[in-house]
């Protein structure tokens, strides 16, 4: 595969210049295959180029694209961008992002970073929130560790909100749709003077839900969410400016509408479980960005604090039986500070330098309760088997109706980094640039854990007239810490044929932070009970070997790519493409913990590669009709991986689509002087697959495709719109896993429709 990729890269380097058109002085704001309707100045503290001129695969979705496709959260951009896949897990808690085959669904640390107005969102639990006043979405593909550091292994998604100093306006959106979907929002921004401006927005959404729990007869995924954002801008002087933002959101949803998957029929049943599965979250993000504009350089000081308080309840067996349930309540505090210095001139030497630090504190309460059926299955049946086999001289009976396993965990981590990134323009020739970067990042993590349970037993002994009763405790209590430091280099070359056409080659290293497997402590405590290792008096504790049991180390990769971006026909046809090869080491993979497989554990147990291509084509058929095509192919496989039972070397990496496809056509026509000022129509075709769900590659989702259409009519100050999603009612699984030997999956949303009104003054 490596040889094939090298030959392909050599072919591409030789062929791309032939395809390029003659130079043109015309300029366009096309970035990748999406165009920006109007010029907007948005601060980018770390990029020395305009985004469309970066030596990497870069995509921008502007507000018009987001609005026409009704993208209201980060999950809405899944498949729109080549090789970008964000599975629907059934709640806002988990937002795993896969980009070019790089991703993680288990650990709280993401593999693809998320930023909002230059502020990092450190934990995946905070990723899925309502878009409000989003000006554009930027996706930088491939490791961005040199500039952005930890957890940018696959790339960066950056959301930019509307500037308070934009032209004053107020936008109100109201919508209603099938399955009880209702939404209302507003965003207003005003300039109080040339120095002070503000923007304010709020929203409320309600969804009755798409799935019904057969056991309760109630909706399994109904939701209510509300929140708001305020942003203040202050031009202090000619050189100094400041921008303060505060965002808050509250969500309350029934969650995880999972059903049993039949491997023979390949059908997913309706949800059918007896215990509560829900997710509640309160999240607040606050930031202050101070900018100093000198004559030839700029400084940005970015301070942020994020608070997240959430509670997840889960019927972990997803069946009508009372086997076991889990609750996870988190209180997360994130502080981050960054100082960035960037050159602002036309010299051949351009630089970006900076230092950053963060502190994160997470208090987690994660008890597990074995219900009546679970007590019998996991404990009593085991004792019966030991007695019947002669391994136990007397029969023990569990007298607990339920067995709660407590788990409280205090995690703290802090880190700091320093980086320097330079761009050397006009190297040997006016059109050639060399980019060099290096970052050092250090992180320290600390864990205090306390997990306890007890088992009440009754058994008869010879020559003892009455049954003997006893209580057996099990305690896992202690502390652990770990630290790691990383160097993250980058090198790139770019040749610009003109302002609109370029070819680039990049090699960069990325890394994802290590962490702790707090969800597996129930298995540890259960193992202590069954093995008799915890026969000490109640209240005693036993520390465990965290290095080999509960901790996992960082994951690394090297990304190599060659790409082309340009206009084949000026102002009419733009083509962007890239070939990539990613080598991943110390890969964090998820395995079942314990013989019963109740919990899951992340280990650095694999090596893998991802190789593929990305292609974007945008063609303007006429002044009214524009078409776009985005296609991505990823071949991601393990090169080394065994769980001591199976060797998965050569198998496809789970949760990575081999193909992603997005095709859309947009028609828009202005009618000046008419009662109806403008009409628009959009049709979108999305597809993905094959997606393997397990390391064995024995369960998978074949390629599927769905279609969405929408139309809008603009009047003087308001707009009416109608949309139809999944018009073919395509049914496919968005997620699959196995628990207790049973396959569990979630289906996608069925055909749904709605209408909306937008008022702008």
RODRENMI-300995 format. One record per residue (C-alpha): residue in three letters; z, x, y. Coordinates in steps of 0.25 Angstrom, whole numbers, padded with zeros to 4 digits, always signed. Layout:
REM RODRENMI-300995
ALAZXY/...
REM end
This chain:
REM RODRENMI-300995
UNK+0000+0000+0000/UNK+0003+0011+0010/UNK-0010+0018+0007/UNK-0017+0004+0009/UNK-0010+0002+0022/UNK-0013+0016+0027/UNK-0028+0014+0024/UNK-0027+0001+0032/UNK-0021+0007+0044/UNK-0032+0018+0044/UNK-0042+0008+0043/UNK-0036+0000+0054/UNK-0035+0012+0064/UNK-0050+0015+0061/UNK-0054+0001+0063/UNK-0047-0005+0074/UNK-0053+0003+0085/UNK-0067-0002+0081/UNK-0062-0016+0082/UNK-0058-0014+0096/UNK-0066-0020+0108/UNK-0070-0013+0120/UNK-0059-0011+0131/UNK-0057-0022+0140/UNK-0049-0023+0153/UNK-0045-0038+0150/UNK-0031-0039+0146/UNK-0024-0050+0139/UNK-0009-0054+0136/UNK-0012-0056+0121/UNK-0001-0050+0112/UNK-0004-0050+0098/UNK-0011-0063+0095/UNK-0003-0072+0105/UNK-0006-0072+0120/UNK+0003-0074+0131/UNK-0001-0085+0141/UNK+0006-0079+0153/UNK+0011-0066+0158/UNK+0026-0065+0157/UNK+0035-0053+0160/UNK+0045-0051+0149/UNK+0054-0039+0148/UNK+0052-0030+0136/UNK+0062-0018+0138/UNK+0057-0010+0126/UNK+0042-0011+0125/UNK+0034-0001+0133/UNK+0021-0008+0131/UNK+0018-0023+0133/UNK+0020-0030+0120/UNK+0005-0031+0117/UNK+0004-0016+0118/UNK+0015-0012+0109/UNK+0011-0003+0097/UNK+0015-0013+0087/UNK+0012-0027+0082/UNK+0017-0037+0093/UNK+0016-0052+0094/UNK+0020-0061+0105/UNK+0021-0076+0105/UNK+0022-0082+0119/UNK+0028-0095+0123/UNK+0016-0103+0121/UNK+0014-0098+0107/UNK+0029-0101+0104/UNK+0027-0115+0110/UNK+0014-0119+0103/UNK+0020-0115+0090/UNK+0033-0122+0093/UNK+0041-0109+0090/UNK+0055-0112+0093/UNK+0062-0100+0085/UNK+0059-0087+0079/UNK+0056-0093+0066/UNK+0044-0100+0073/UNK+0037-0086+0074/UNK+0037-0084+0059/UNK+0022-0081+0054/UNK+0017-0082+0068/UNK+0017-0067+0069/UNK+0011-0059+0057/UNK+0021-0055+0046/UNK+0032-0062+0053/UNK+0040-0072+0044/UNK+0053-0079+0048/UNK+0058-0088+0036/UNK+0065-0101+0038/UNK+0079-0099+0031/UNK+0084-0113+0035/UNK+0093-0109+0047/UNK+0094-0101+0059/UNK+0104-0091+0053/UNK+0093-0083+0046/UNK+0080-0079+0053/UNK+0074-0068+0044/UNK+0062-0062+0050/UNK+0051-0055+0042/UNK+0041-0046+0049/UNK+0031-0038+0041/UNK+0039-0040+0029/UNK+0052-0035+0036/UNK+0064-0044+0036/UNK+0077-0048+0031/UNK+0083-0062+0028/UNK+0097-0058+0024/UNK+0104-0048+0034/UNK+0108-0053+0048/UNK+0100-0041+0053/UNK+0086-0045+0056/UNK+0074-0036+0052/UNK+0066-0041+0064/UNK+0073-0041+0077/UNK+0074-0052+0087/UNK+0075-0050+0102/UNK+0076-0061+0113/UNK+0074-0055+0127/UNK+0077-0041+0122/UNK+0090-0045+0116/UNK+0092-0043+0101/UNK+0096-0053+0091/UNK+0104-0045+0081/UNK+0106-0055+0070/UNK+0096-0064+0063/UNK+0106-0076+0064/UNK+0102-0077+0079/UNK+0087-0076+0077/UNK+0083-0091+0075/UNK+0085-0098+0089/UNK+0078-0108+0097/UNK+0067-0102+0106/UNK+0070-0106+0121/UNK+0061-0100+0132/UNK+0055-0090+0124/UNK+0043-0083+0131/UNK+0038-0076+0120/UNK+0041-0070+0106/UNK+0037-0055+0103/UNK+0036-0049+0089/UNK+0036-0034+0087/UNK+0032-0031+0073/UNK+0037-0019+0065/UNK+0050-0011+0067/UNK+0055-0011+0081/UNK+0067-0002+0078/UNK+0064+0008+0089/UNK+0065-0001+0100/UNK+0074-0012+0094/UNK+0082-0006+0084/UNK+0089-0012+0072/UNK+0083-0024+0065/UNK+0069-0023+0070/UNK+0064-0019+0056/UNK+0052-0028+0056/UNK+0050-0031+0071/UNK+0055-0038+0083/UNK+0054-0052+0088/UNK+0057-0053+0103/UNK+0059-0067+0110/UNK+0057-0067+0125/UNK+0062-0078+0134/UNK+0056-0083+0147/UNK+0060-0075+0159/UNK+0069-0083+0169/UNK+0059-0077+0180/UNK+0047-0084+0174/UNK+0041-0096+0182/UNK+0052-0107+0183/UNK+0050-0118+0174/UNK+0057-0128+0165/UNK+0052-0131+0151/UNK+0058-0143+0142/UNK+0053-0145+0128/UNK+0057-0157+0120/UNK+0052-0159+0105/UNK+0054-0168+0093/UNK+0048-0168+0079/UNK+0049-0172+0065/UNK+0061-0169+0056/UNK+0070-0172+0068/UNK+0066-0160+0077/UNK+0070-0161+0091/UNK+0070-0151+0102/UNK+0073-0149+0117/UNK+0073-0137+0126/UNK+0071-0132+0140/UNK+0069-0119+0147/UNK+0069-0117+0162/UNK+0068-0105+0170/UNK+0070-0103+0186/UNK+0069-0092+0196/UNK+0081-0094+0205/UNK+0076-0083+0214/UNK+0067-0070+0212/UNK+0080-0063+0206/UNK+0086-0074+0198/UNK+0080-0083+0187/UNK+0085-0091+0175/UNK+0080-0098+0163/UNK+0088-0109+0155/UNK+0084-0116+0142/UNK+0090-0125+0131/UNK+0086-0132+0118/UNK+0090-0141+0108/UNK+0084-0144+0094/UNK+0087-0153+0083/UNK+0080-0154+0069/UNK+0083-0164+0058/UNK+0078-0154+0048/UNK+0067-0153+0038/UNK+0074-0153+0025/UNK+0084-0163+0018/UNK+0095-0158+0009/UNK+0094-0167-0003/UNK+0109-0165-0007/UNK+0114-0171+0007/UNK+0102-0179+0011/UNK+0103-0172+0025/UNK+0094-0162+0032/UNK+0096-0148+0028/UNK+0090-0141+0041/UNK+0094-0150+0053/UNK+0097-0142+0066/UNK+0102-0143+0080/UNK+0100-0132+0090/UNK+0103-0130+0104/UNK+0104-0119+0114/UNK+0100-0113+0127/UNK+0096-0100+0135/UNK+0098-0095+0149/UNK+0092-0083+0155/UNK+0095-0077+0169/UNK+0086-0067+0176/UNK+0091-0059+0188/UNK+0082-0049+0195/UNK+0093-0041+0201/UNK+0085-0031+0209/UNK+0071-0025+0209/UNK+0075-0016+0197/UNK+0086-0024+0190/UNK+0085-0037+0183/UNK+0094-0045+0173/UNK+0092-0056+0163/UNK+0103-0063+0156/UNK+0101-0073+0144/UNK+0110-0082+0136/UNK+0105-0090+0124/UNK+0113-0099+0116/UNK+0110-0108+0104/UNK+0117-0117+0094/UNK+0111-0121+0081/UNK+0116-0131+0070/UNK+0108-0133+0057/UNK+0108-0137+0043/UNK+0102-0126+0037/UNK+0096-0119+0024/UNK+0087-0131+0019/UNK+0085-0123+0006/UNK+0080-0130-0007/UNK+0079-0125-0022/UNK+0065-0118-0025/UNK+0059-0121-0038/UNK+0051-0108-0043/UNK+0043-0116-0053/UNK+0038-0127-0043/UNK+0039-0118-0031/UNK+0046-0130-0024/UNK+0058-0130-0014/UNK+0067-0142-0015/UNK+0074-0149-0004/UNK+0088-0143+0000/UNK+0098-0149-0009/UNK+0112-0143-0007/UNK+0126-0148-0005/UNK+0133-0139+0005/UNK+0131-0137+0019/UNK+0120-0127+0024/UNK+0120-0126+0039/UNK+0119-0116+0051/UNK+0125-0116+0064/UNK+0124-0106+0075/UNK+0128-0103+0089/UNK+0121-0091+0096/UNK+0122-0085+0110/UNK+0114-0074+0115/UNK+0116-0067+0129/UNK+0109-0056+0135/UNK+0108-0048+0148/UNK+0096-0039+0151/UNK+0096-0030+0163/UNK+0083-0023+0167/UNK+0081-0012+0177/UNK+0067-0009+0182/UNK+0066+0006+0187/UNK+0053+0012+0192/UNK+0048+0017+0179/UNK+0058+0012+0168/UNK+0066-0001+0165/UNK+0079-0003+0159/UNK+0084-0015+0151/UNK+0099-0017+0147/UNK+0100-0028+0137/UNK+0113-0034+0133/UNK+0115-0045+0124/UNK+0126-0053+0116/UNK+0123-0063+0105/UNK+0133-0072+0098/UNK+0130-0080+0086/UNK+0140-0090+0079/UNK+0134-0096+0066/UNK+0138-0103+0054/UNK+0130-0105+0041/UNK+0134-0114+0029/UNK+0126-0113+0017/UNK+0125-0119+0003/UNK+0121-0106-0004/UNK+0117-0113-0017/UNK+0108-0123-0010/UNK+0111-0133-0021/UNK+0119-0146-0023/UNK+0130-0138-0030/UNK+0142-0132-0023/UNK+0140-0118-0027/UNK+0143-0110-0015/UNK+0142-0111+0001/UNK+0142-0100+0012/UNK+0146-0101+0026/UNK+0142-0090+0036/UNK+0148-0090+0050/UNK+0144-0079+0060/UNK+0149-0075+0073/UNK+0140-0064+0078/UNK+0141-0056+0091/UNK+0130-0047+0095/UNK+0130-0037+0107/UNK+0118-0029+0111/UNK+0115-0019+0122/UNK+0102-0012+0125/UNK+0097-0003+0136/UNK+0082+0000+0137/UNK+0074+0009+0146/UNK+0059+0008+0147/UNK+0048+0015+0155/UNK+0040+0007+0165/UNK+0028+0015+0169/UNK+0014+0018+0165/UNK+0017+0032+0160/UNK+0012+0037+0147/UNK+0027+0039+0142/UNK+0034+0025+0140/UNK+0048+0024+0134/UNK+0059+0014+0130/UNK+0073+0019+0128/UNK+0085+0012+0125/UNK+0099+0011+0119/UNK+0105-0002+0113/UNK+0118-0006+0106/UNK+0123-0018+0099/UNK+0136-0024+0093/UNK+0136-0036+0083/UNK+0149-0043+0077/UNK+0147-0053+0066/UNK+0159-0061+0061/UNK+0155-0069+0048/UNK+0162-0079+0040/UNK+0154-0081+0027/UNK+0162-0089+0016/UNK+0156-0093+0003/UNK+0162-0105-0005/UNK+0159-0107-0019/UNK+0159-0122-0022/UNK+0163-0130-0034/UNK+0150-0127-0041/UNK+0150-0113-0037/UNK+0164-0110-0042/UNK+0160-0115-0056/UNK+0147-0108-0056/UNK+0151-0094-0050/UNK+0165-0093-0056/UNK+0170-0103-0066/UNK+0157-0102-0075/UNK+0159-0087-0074/UNK+0173-0088-0080/UNK+0168-0098-0090/UNK+0158-0088-0095/UNK+0167-0076-0096/UNK+0177-0085-0104/UNK+0166-0090-0113/UNK+0161-0075-0115/UNK+0175-0070-0119/UNK+0176-0061-0106/UNK+0188-0069-0101/UNK+0200-0073-0110/UNK+0203-0086-0103/UNK+0195-0096-0095/UNK+0197-0096-0080/UNK+0195-0108-0071/UNK+0192-0108-0056/UNK+0200-0118-0049/UNK+0194-0116-0035/UNK+0185-0128-0031/UNK+0178-0118-0022/UNK+0179-0103-0019/UNK+0177-0099-0005/UNK+0173-0084-0002/UNK+0177-0080+0012/UNK+0169-0070+0019/UNK+0172-0065+0033/UNK+0164-0053+0039/UNK+0165-0046+0052/UNK+0153-0037+0055/UNK+0151-0028+0067/UNK+0139-0019+0070/UNK+0135-0011+0082/UNK+0124-0001+0085/UNK+0117+0007+0096/UNK+0103+0012+0097/UNK+0094+0021+0106/UNK+0079+0022+0106/UNK+0068+0028+0114/UNK+0053+0023+0113/UNK+0042+0030+0120/UNK+0027+0027+0122/UNK+0017+0038+0125/UNK+0005+0032+0131/UNK-0009+0039+0132/UNK-0006+0049+0121/UNK-0019+0058+0119/UNK-0027+0046+0125/UNK-0025+0035+0135/UNK-0024+0024+0124/UNK-0014+0030+0114/UNK+0001+0028+0114/UNK+0012+0034+0106/UNK+0025+0027+0104/UNK+0038+0033+0099/UNK+0051+0028+0097/UNK+0065+0031+0091/UNK+0078+0023+0090/UNK+0091+0026+0084/UNK+0100+0015+0080/UNK+0114+0015+0075/UNK+0122+0003+0069/UNK+0136+0002+0063/UNK+0141-0011+0055/UNK+0155-0015+0051/UNK+0159-0026+0042/UNK+0173-0032+0039/UNK+0172-0042+0027/UNK+0182-0051+0020/UNK+0178-0060+0009/UNK+0188-0067+0000/UNK+0189-0078-0011/UNK+0199-0082-0022/UNK+0197-0088-0036/UNK+0207-0098-0041/UNK+0208-0097-0057/UNK+0215-0104-0068/UNK+0215-0100-0082/UNK+0224-0101-0095/UNK+0230-0089-0102/UNK+0236-0088-0116/UNK+0251-0092-0117/UNK+0251-0097-0103/UNK+0254-0112-0102/UNK+0248-0114-0089/UNK+0234-0110-0083/UNK+0235-0098-0074/UNK+0230-0099-0060/UNK+0226-0087-0051/UNK+0218-0084-0039/UNK+0209-0072-0039/UNK+0205-0067-0025/UNK+0193-0059-0021/UNK+0192-0051-0008/UNK+0182-0042-0002/UNK+0187-0037+0011/UNK+0184-0024+0019/UNK+0175-0017+0030/UNK+0163-0009+0030/UNK+0154-0002+0040/UNK+0141+0004+0040/UNK+0132+0011+0051/UNK+0118+0016+0052/UNK+0109+0023+0062/UNK+0093+0023+0062/UNK+0082+0030+0069/UNK+0070+0021+0072/UNK+0057+0028+0076/UNK+0044+0022+0080/UNK+0030+0028+0082/UNK+0018+0021+0087/UNK+0004+0024+0092/UNK-0005+0014+0100/UNK-0019+0015+0104/UNK-0024+0006+0115/UNK-0039+0003+0116/UNK-0036-0005+0128/UNK-0026-0014+0134/UNK-0028-0025+0123/UNK-0031-0016+0111/UNK-0022-0007+0103/UNK-0020+0000+0090/UNK-0006+0005+0086/UNK+0001+0012+0074/UNK+0017+0011+0073/UNK+0027+0017+0064/UNK+0042+0012+0066/UNK+0055+0012+0059/UNK+0064+0000+0058/UNK+0078-0003+0053/UNK+0087-0015+0050/UNK+0102-0014+0050/UNK+0111-0014+0038/UNK+0122-0024+0036/UNK+0132-0031+0027/UNK+0130-0042+0016/UNK+0141-0051+0020/UNK+0136-0063+0012/UNK+0138-0055-0002/UNK+0153-0055+0000/UNK+0155-0068-0008/UNK+0148-0061-0020/UNK+0158-0049-0019/UNK+0170-0058-0019/UNK+0165-0066-0030/UNK+0162-0054-0038/UNK+0176-0049-0035/UNK+0181-0062-0041/UNK+0173-0062-0054/UNK+0176-0047-0056/UNK+0190-0048-0054/UNK+0190-0037-0044/UNK+0198-0045-0034/UNK+0211-0047-0043/UNK+0220-0041-0031/UNK+0229-0051-0024/UNK+0224-0061-0014/UNK+0221-0055-0001/UNK+0218-0041-0006/UNK+0204-0036-0003/UNK+0194-0026-0009/UNK+0184-0019-0001/UNK+0170-0017-0006/UNK+0159-0006-0006/UNK+0151-0012+0006/UNK+0141+0000+0006/UNK+0136-0005-0007/UNK+0139-0019-0007/UNK+0138-0026+0006/UNK+0131-0017+0016/UNK+0116-0014+0018/UNK+0110-0003+0026/UNK+0098-0003+0036/UNK+0084-0006+0032/UNK+0072+0003+0037/UNK+0057+0002+0038/UNK+0045+0009+0044/UNK+0034+0001+0050/UNK+0020+0007+0051/UNK+0009-0001+0057/UNK-0005+0000+0064/UNK-0010-0011+0073/UNK-0020-0016+0082/UNK-0019-0026+0094/UNK-0031-0030+0103/UNK-0042-0039+0107/UNK-0054-0039+0099/UNK-0061-0049+0109/UNK-0054-0048+0123/UNK-0046-0060+0126/UNK-0051-0067+0114/UNK-0048-0060+0101/UNK-0036-0052+0099/UNK-0032-0045+0086/UNK-0019-0038+0082/UNK-0016-0032+0069/UNK-0007-0022+0062/UNK-0005-0016+0048/UNK+0009-0012+0044/UNK+0017-0005+0034/UNK+0033-0005+0033/UNK+0041+0003+0024/UNK+0055-0002+0022/UNK+0067+0005+0017/UNK+0082+0002+0013/UNK+0077-0013+0014/UNK+0088-0023+0014/UNK+0085-0033+0003/UNK+0094-0045-0001/UNK+0099-0047-0015/UNK+0109-0056-0022/UNK+0123-0051-0022/UNK+0131-0053-0035/UNK+0128-0059-0048/UNK+0128-0073-0043/UNK+0119-0070-0031/UNK+0127-0078-0021/UNK+0126-0068-0010/UNK+0115-0059-0005/UNK+0115-0044-0002/UNK+0106-0035+0006/UNK+0104-0021+0001/UNK+0095-0009+0005/UNK+0088-0010-0008/UNK+0073-0010-0005/UNK+0061-0003+0000/UNK+0049-0011+0004/UNK+0036-0010+0012/UNK+0028-0020+0021/UNK+0013-0018+0023/UNK+0004-0028+0030/UNK-0004-0032+0042/UNK-0004-0041+0054/UNK-0015-0048+0061/UNK-0016-0056+0074/UNK-0029-0062+0079/UNK-0030-0071+0092/UNK-0043-0077+0095/UNK-0046-0085+0108/UNK-0057-0095+0104/UNK-0058-0101+0118/UNK-0049-0103+0130/UNK-0042-0115+0123/UNK-0041-0110+0108/UNK-0034-0097+0103/UNK-0031-0094+0089/UNK-0022-0084+0083/UNK-0020-0078+0069/UNK-0008-0070+0064/UNK-0008-0064+0050/UNK+0002-0055+0043/UNK+0002-0048+0029/UNK+0014-0041+0023/UNK+0015-0035+0010/UNK+0030-0032+0009/UNK+0035-0026-0004/UNK+0047-0019-0010/UNK+0045-0004-0014/UNK+0059-0002-0020/UNK+0069-0013-0023/UNK+0077-0017-0034/UNK+0090-0026-0035/UNK+0094-0019-0049/UNK+0088-0031-0056/UNK+0074-0031-0051/UNK+0064-0021-0045/UNK+0057-0028-0034/UNK+0048-0016-0030/UNK+0035-0020-0026/UNK+0039-0035-0024/UNK+0036-0042-0011/UNK+0047-0042-0001/UNK+0053-0056+0000/UNK+0052-0065+0013/UNK+0039-0058+0018/UNK+0026-0066+0019/UNK+0014-0058+0014/UNK+0006-0066+0024/UNK+0009-0073+0037/UNK-0002-0081+0045/UNK-0002-0088+0058/UNK-0015-0094+0064/UNK-0015-0103+0076/UNK-0025-0110+0085/UNK-0021-0114+0099/UNK-0029-0123+0108/UNK-0026-0126+0122/UNK-0034-0132+0133/UNK-0030-0134+0148/UNK-0034-0147+0155/UNK-0032-0145+0170/UNK-0032-0157+0179/UNK-0029-0166+0167/UNK-0017-0175+0163/UNK-0016-0166+0151/UNK-0016-0152+0156/UNK-0017-0144+0142/UNK-0018-0147+0127/UNK-0014-0137+0116/UNK-0016-0137+0101/UNK-0010-0127+0091/UNK-0012-0125+0076/UNK-0004-0115+0069/UNK-0006-0110+0054/UNK+0006-0102+0048/UNK+0006-0095+0034/UNK+0014-0085+0026/UNK+0016-0080+0012/UNK+0017-0076+0001/UNK+0032-0074+0004/UNK+0041-0069-0008/UNK+0055-0074-0008/UNK+0061-0065-0018/UNK+0061-0050-0022/UNK+0055-0054-0035/UNK+0044-0061-0028/UNK+0045-0072-0038/UNK+0047-0083-0027/UNK+0037-0084-0015/UNK+0031-0092-0005/UNK+0016-0092-0006/UNK+0007-0092+0007/UNK+0009-0105+0015/UNK+0003-0110+0028/UNK+0007-0121+0038/UNK+0001-0126+0050/UNK+0006-0131+0064/UNK-0001-0138+0075/UNK+0003-0142+0089/UNK-0003-0148+0101/UNK+0002-0150+0116/UNK-0002-0157+0128/UNK+0001-0152+0142/UNK+0004-0162+0154/UNK+0009-0158+0167/UNK+0023-0153+0165/UNK+0024-0157+0150/UNK+0018-0154+0137/UNK+0017-0163+0124/UNK+0016-0156+0110/UNK+0015-0160+0096/UNK+0017-0151+0084/UNK+0015-0152+0069/UNK+0021-0141+0060/UNK+0017-0138+0046/UNK+0006-0149+0046/UNK+0002-0146+0032/UNK+0017-0147+0027/UNK+0016-0134+0020/UNK+0029-0132+0012/UNK+0034-0118+0009/UNK+0047-0110+0007/UNK+0052-0103+0019/UNK+0063-0096+0012/UNK+0068-0094-0003/UNK+0080-0087-0009/UNK+0087-0088-0022/UNK+0102-0091-0025/UNK+0109-0093-0038/UNK+0096-0091-0045/UNK+0089-0103-0037/UNK+0078-0102-0028/UNK+0081-0108-0014/UNK+0070-0110-0003/UNK+0067-0117+0010/UNK+0055-0125+0014/UNK+0047-0124+0027/UNK+0047-0136+0037/UNK+0038-0147+0033/UNK+0028-0153+0042/UNK+0034-0157+0055/UNK+0029-0162+0069/UNK+0034-0164+0083/UNK+0031-0166+0098/UNK+0037-0160+0110/UNK+0036-0161+0125/UNK+0037-0149+0135/UNK+0040-0151+0150/UNK+0038-0139+0159/UNK+0041-0139+0174/
REM end
